[in-house]
Amino acid sequence: MLSCQSASRLVSQSLDRPLHWQEKLALRFHLAICRHCRRFVKQLNQLQSAVKTMMQRTEADASIMLKPEAKARIMHIIQQHH
């Protein structure tokens, strides 16, 4: 049985990579009995949706423009941290 800490870690990791079938199964069992972790999943999904919406609006706003050099620096920093 997963702890809430392990379950929340798996939920977060599932945003970045596909979970193995064992991880999915363990997480499903945990979520079936833990309402707190189900709430965490719901909140994380809402946050992800809000960020996507914000990014779409920002990308569509012509008044917000970064220079190509600034974009390259940001991408370089992001890639270093992954």
Secondary structure as UniProt FT lines:
FT   HELIX           4..13
FT   TURN            14..16
FT   HELIX           21..33
FT   HELIX           35..60
FT   TURN            62..63
FT   HELIX           68..80
//
